[in-house]
Amino acid sequence: MCMSQINVTNLTFCYEGSFDNIFENVSFSIDTDWKLGFIGRNGKGKTTFLRLLTGDYTYQGSINASAAFDYFPYSVTETQRKLPASAFLDELKPGCEEWRVICELAQLNEDAEILYRSFETLSFGEQTKILLAVLFSGENDFLLIDEPTNHLDQEAREIVKNYLAAKKGFILVSHDRDLLDACIDHVLVLNRQSIEVQSGNFSIWWENKQRRDQFVLSENEKHLREIRTLRQAARRASDWADKNEATKIGYDPIKEHDRSKGARAYIGAKTKKMQSRVTQIKRRIDREIEEKEGLLQDLEKTVDLRLAPLSHHKERLVQIRDYGLQYADAKSPVFSGITFEIQRGDRVVLHGENGCGKSTLIKVILQRAGFQNFGMAFTEEGVCETASGLVISYVNQDTSGLAGSIADFCKKRNLDQSLFCAVLRQLDFERTQFAKNMEDYSEGQKKKVLLAASLLTPAHLYIWDEPLNYIDVFSRMQIEKLLLEYEPTLLFVEHDVRFREKVATKVMPL
């Protein structure tokens, strides 16, 4: 693809029925040759912006580009899912040539035969690879790639990472720091009040941001000191002027019966001058405050989260020994011969490829503890035991069941609504979101609902199944800090490499 520019000028957009603009008079330029990482908080408009580029929404301002846009992930209908991908390639991308898709699949370490199997029988990783291969099978498109690694295991993530690292001419929306560092050469950042474009990968941008934020904070402190000094000076000048004004041009007939007319006139003039000085000081204060607020408008402030883990009387909370499981209608076991235990204070990550049984094992543990019956029909061997009276706080990877109001959700979960909303605010929820039904939330916002509920549920053991899917990078670091500070007992599945490396005390491969 020949390099050209995409120019965004005075872009303004809000959803129908909303009073708040998602974008307001936004202007910037990017090159179509760049490998651009798109970073921002959940619900701030990343996917919306991609949809504006593809012409899905009406907006004010202009977006000028010589390149055509194509968006990942493609929407695959229920009818298409029952067919092999080879049967609907042209429906996904008009003019798509099968041989080009096969070439791209080879770069993704995938055999062409997956094109000829029913799409719904493929793993998440195989489906993602097909859709990426279709996306990159064109020649002159500028590609918009939205969260390509969600639900992918570590092996598939590595393959996708290496594949994207060899490509160019795209915008990549992702919260995976490892992926961003490997694949991008520029960042497009949705700040609180602005959009910035910067060269470099995520880590370079983050380092620059930390330095800039530190400068802003020091400048803010300077402004605050200046404002305090000015207010003290204004107060002294105002008190003097008010005192002398109260004596009618500085003359008190009882206390100062011998003051001359000239003295009274002098004091009157001085009072007027002091009043003028007070007005000038107030204007300067207003300017300082305005400058201070301008400095802080894009500052990312993360609030420390809290957790109230319970302490169980037993040291060992879960014991798995020579354990195996097989579904009733399956020909082979999901897993076998698994041995490990979870002790108080352990943070155990289950690690393995998609389909190896991580979520299944979690569900068995939950059932053993009496948390929830998932209605699974299976045979088992070996030992899977949980401590008596074990209280578990669970985050499901599936958010599809979230619907209705926050109030209904809190009532169902027996949560204090005001505390729940406070935690969501700490996770950067806008107050306007509380009035919406949860089915209208972004996927990241839905995940934050589940995480907030878990944080407010005191437990001996926290079980989180892919908690960070769709969660923005700022909140990921917030949660990392929380877990390292409170050290709860945790069993989790997560494919974010940096999160696992920071949080896990034990790795259990399946």
Backbone hydrogen bonds, N-H to C=O, Kabsch-Sander energy under -0.5 kcal/mol:
donor,donor_aa,acceptor,acceptor_aa,energy
6,I,30,I,-3.0
7,N,5,Q,-0.6
7,N,64,N,-2.7
8,V,6,I,-0.6
8,V,28,F,-3.0
9,T,7,N,-0.5
9,T,62,S,-2.8
11,L,26,V,-3.0
12,T,60,Q,-2.2
13,F,23,F,-2.2
18,S,15,Y,-2.3
22,I,13,F,-2.5
23,F,13,F,-1.6
26,V,11,L,-2.3
28,F,8,V,-2.0
30,I,6,I,-2.0
32,T,4,S,-3.1
34,W,31,D,-1.4
36,L,34,W,-0.7
36,L,170,F,-2.7
37,G,35,K,-0.5
37,G,186,H,-2.9
38,F,172,L,-3.0
39,I,37,G,-0.6
39,I,188,L,-2.4
41,R,190,L,-0.5
44,K,41,R,-1.5
49,F,45,G,-2.5
50,L,46,K,-1.9
51,R,47,T,-2.2
52,L,48,T,-1.8
53,L,49,F,-2.1
54,T,50,L,-1.6
55,G,52,L,-1.1
56,D,51,R,-2.6
57,Y,51,R,-0.6
60,Q,12,T,-2.6
62,S,9,T,-2.4
64,N,7,N,-2.7
65,A,63,I,-0.5
66,S,5,Q,-0.6
68,A,140,N,-0.8
70,D,142,F,-1.5
72,F,144,L,-3.0
76,V,74,Y,-0.6
77,T,75,S,-0.6
81,R,77,T,-2.1
82,K,78,E,-0.7
82,K,79,T,-0.8
83,L,80,Q,-2.0
85,A,117,R,-0.7
86,S,115,L,-2.5
87,A,84,P,-1.9
88,F,85,A,-1.7
92,L,88,F,-1.5
93,K,89,L,-2.4
96,C,93,K,-2.2
100,R,97,E,-0.6
101,V,97,E,-1.6
102,I,98,E,-2.4
103,C,99,W,-1.9
104,E,100,R,-2.1
105,L,101,V,-2.5
106,A,102,I,-1.8
107,Q,103,C,-1.2
108,L,104,E,-1.0
109,N,106,A,-1.4
110,E,105,L,-2.4
114,I,111,D,-1.5
115,L,112,A,-2.1
116,Y,113,E,-1.5
117,R,114,I,-0.9
119,F,83,L,-2.7
120,E,81,R,-2.6
121,T,118,S,-1.5
122,L,119,F,-1.4
127,Q,123,S,-2.6
128,T,124,F,-2.7
129,K,125,G,-2.3
130,I,126,E,-2.0
131,L,127,Q,-2.2
132,L,128,T,-2.5
133,A,129,K,-2.5
134,V,130,I,-2.3
135,L,131,L,-2.2
136,F,132,L,-2.4
137,S,134,V,-1.2
138,G,135,L,-0.7
142,F,68,A,-3.2
143,L,141,D,-0.6
143,L,169,G,-2.1
144,L,70,D,-3.0
145,I,143,L,-0.6
145,I,171,I,-3.2
146,D,72,F,-2.3
146,D,144,L,-0.6
147,E,145,I,-0.7
147,E,173,V,-2.6
150,N,147,E,-0.8
152,L,149,T,-2.0
157,R,153,D,-2.4
158,E,154,Q,-2.3
159,I,155,E,-1.9
160,V,156,A,-2.6
161,K,157,R,-2.9
162,N,158,E,-2.5
163,Y,159,I,-2.2
164,L,160,V,-2.8
165,A,161,K,-2.1
166,A,162,N,-0.9
166,A,163,Y,-0.7
167,K,164,L,-1.6
169,G,34,W,-1.0
170,F,34,W,-1.9
171,I,143,L,-2.7
172,L,36,L,-3.5
173,V,145,I,-3.3
173,V,171,I,-0.6
174,S,38,F,-0.9
174,S,172,L,-0.7
177,R,175,H,-0.8
180,L,176,D,-2.4
181,D,177,R,-2.3
182,A,178,D,-1.5
183,C,179,L,-1.8
184,I,180,L,-1.8
185,D,35,K,-2.7
186,H,35,K,-1.7
187,V,198,Q,-3.2
188,L,37,G,-3.4
189,V,187,V,-0.5
189,V,196,E,-2.7
190,L,39,I,-3.0
191,N,189,V,-1.1
191,N,194,S,-2.2
196,E,189,V,-2.0
198,Q,187,V,-2.3
200,G,185,D,-3.4
205,W,201,N,-2.2
206,W,202,F,-3.1
207,E,203,S,-2.4
208,N,204,I,-2.3
209,K,205,W,-2.7
210,Q,206,W,-2.5
211,R,207,E,-2.0
212,R,208,N,-2.7
213,D,209,K,-3.2
214,Q,210,Q,-2.2
215,F,211,R,-2.1
216,V,212,R,-2.6
217,L,213,D,-2.4
218,S,214,Q,-2.1
219,E,215,F,-2.7
220,N,216,V,-2.5
221,E,217,L,-2.2
222,K,218,S,-1.9
223,H,219,E,-2.4
224,L,220,N,-2.5
225,R,221,E,-2.4
226,E,222,K,-2.3
227,I,223,H,-2.7
228,R,224,L,-2.3
229,T,225,R,-2.4
230,L,226,E,-2.5
231,R,227,I,-2.5
232,Q,228,R,-2.1
233,A,229,T,-2.3
234,A,230,L,-2.7
235,R,231,R,-2.4
236,R,232,Q,-2.4
237,A,233,A,-2.5
238,S,234,A,-2.8
239,D,235,R,-2.7
240,W,236,R,-2.3
241,A,237,A,-2.5
242,D,238,S,-3.1
243,K,239,D,-2.4
244,N,240,W,-2.1
245,E,241,A,-2.6
246,A,242,D,-1.9
247,T,244,N,-0.6
248,K,245,E,-1.7
250,G,244,N,-1.6
251,Y,247,T,-1.7
251,Y,248,K,-0.8
252,D,250,G,-0.6
256,E,252,D,-3.3
259,R,256,E,-1.8
264,R,260,S,-2.0
265,A,261,K,-2.4
266,Y,262,G,-2.1
267,I,263,A,-2.4
268,G,264,R,-2.1
269,A,265,A,-2.3
270,K,266,Y,-2.3
271,T,267,I,-2.4
272,K,268,G,-2.1
273,K,269,A,-2.3
274,M,270,K,-2.5
275,Q,271,T,-2.3
276,S,272,K,-2.2
277,R,273,K,-2.1
278,V,274,M,-2.1
279,T,275,Q,-2.0
280,Q,276,S,-2.1
281,I,277,R,-2.6
282,K,278,V,-2.4
283,R,279,T,-1.9
284,R,280,Q,-2.2
285,I,281,I,-2.6
286,D,282,K,-2.4
287,R,283,R,-2.2
288,E,284,R,-2.6
289,I,285,I,-2.7
290,E,286,D,-2.5
291,E,287,R,-2.5
292,K,288,E,-2.6
293,E,289,I,-2.7
294,G,290,E,-2.1
295,L,291,E,-2.1
296,L,292,K,-1.6
297,Q,293,E,-0.8
297,Q,294,G,-0.6
299,L,296,L,-1.4
301,K,299,L,-0.8
302,T,300,E,-0.7
303,V,301,K,-0.5
303,V,426,Q,-0.6
308,A,455,L,-0.5
310,L,459,A,-2.7
312,H,310,L,-0.6
317,L,315,E,-0.6
317,L,342,I,-2.7
318,V,342,I,-1.6
319,Q,385,E,-2.7
320,I,340,F,-2.9
321,R,383,V,-2.4
323,Y,338,I,-2.7
324,G,381,E,-2.2
325,L,335,F,-2.1
326,Q,379,T,-2.5
328,A,377,A,-2.2
330,A,327,Y,-1.6
334,V,325,L,-2.4
335,F,325,L,-1.1
338,I,323,Y,-2.5
340,F,320,I,-2.3
342,I,318,V,-2.5
343,Q,341,E,-0.5
344,R,315,E,-2.6
346,D,343,Q,-2.5
348,V,490,L,-2.9
349,V,506,K,-2.5
350,L,348,V,-0.5
350,L,492,F,-2.5
351,H,349,V,-0.5
351,H,508,M,-2.4
356,C,353,E,-1.7
361,L,357,G,-2.5
362,I,358,K,-2.0
363,K,359,S,-2.2
364,V,360,T,-2.0
365,I,361,L,-2.3
366,L,362,I,-2.4
367,Q,363,K,-2.3
368,R,364,V,-2.6
369,A,365,I,-1.8
370,G,367,Q,-1.7
371,F,366,L,-2.5
374,F,372,Q,-0.7
378,F,376,M,-0.7
379,T,326,Q,-2.9
381,E,324,G,-2.1
383,V,321,R,-2.7
385,E,319,Q,-2.7
387,A,317,L,-2.6
390,L,387,A,-1.3
392,I,390,L,-0.5
393,S,461,L,-2.1
394,Y,392,I,-0.5
395,V,463,I,-2.6
396,N,394,Y,-0.5
399,T,397,Q,-0.5
402,L,399,T,-2.0
403,A,401,G,-0.5
406,I,434,F,-0.5
409,F,405,S,-2.0
410,C,406,I,-2.6
411,K,407,A,-2.1
412,K,408,D,-2.4
413,R,409,F,-2.3
414,N,410,C,-0.7
414,N,411,K,-0.5
415,L,410,C,-2.9
417,Q,415,L,-0.6
420,F,416,D,-2.6
421,C,417,Q,-2.7
422,A,418,S,-1.8
423,V,419,L,-2.1
424,L,420,F,-2.1
425,R,421,C,-2.3
426,Q,422,A,-1.9
427,L,423,V,-1.3
428,D,425,R,-1.9
429,F,424,L,-2.2
433,Q,430,E,-1.6
434,F,431,R,-1.3
435,A,432,T,-0.9
436,K,433,Q,-1.4
438,M,404,G,-3.1
440,D,437,N,-1.9
441,Y,438,M,-1.7
446,K,442,S,-2.3
447,K,443,E,-2.1
448,K,444,G,-1.7
449,V,445,Q,-1.6
450,L,446,K,-1.7
451,L,447,K,-2.3
452,A,448,K,-2.8
453,A,449,V,-2.0
454,S,450,L,-1.9
455,L,451,L,-2.6
456,L,452,A,-1.4
457,T,454,S,-1.4
460,H,391,V,-1.9
461,L,391,V,-2.0
462,Y,489,T,-2.6
463,I,393,S,-2.8
463,I,461,L,-0.5
464,W,462,Y,-0.5
464,W,491,L,-2.1
465,D,395,V,-2.8
465,D,463,I,-0.5
466,E,464,W,-0.8
466,E,493,V,-2.3
469,N,466,E,-0.9
471,I,468,L,-2.1
476,R,472,D,-1.9
477,M,473,V,-1.9
478,Q,474,F,-1.7
479,I,475,S,-2.5
480,E,476,R,-2.3
481,K,477,M,-2.1
482,L,478,Q,-2.1
483,L,479,I,-2.5
484,L,480,E,-2.1
485,E,481,K,-1.8
486,Y,482,L,-2.7
487,E,483,L,-1.7
490,L,346,D,-2.7
490,L,488,P,-0.5
491,L,462,Y,-2.8
492,F,348,V,-2.7
493,V,464,W,-2.1
497,V,495,H,-0.8
500,R,496,D,-2.4
501,E,497,V,-2.6
502,K,498,R,-1.7
503,V,499,F,-2.5
504,A,500,R,-2.1
505,T,347,R,-2.7
506,K,347,R,-1.8
508,M,349,V,-3.0
510,L,351,H,-2.9
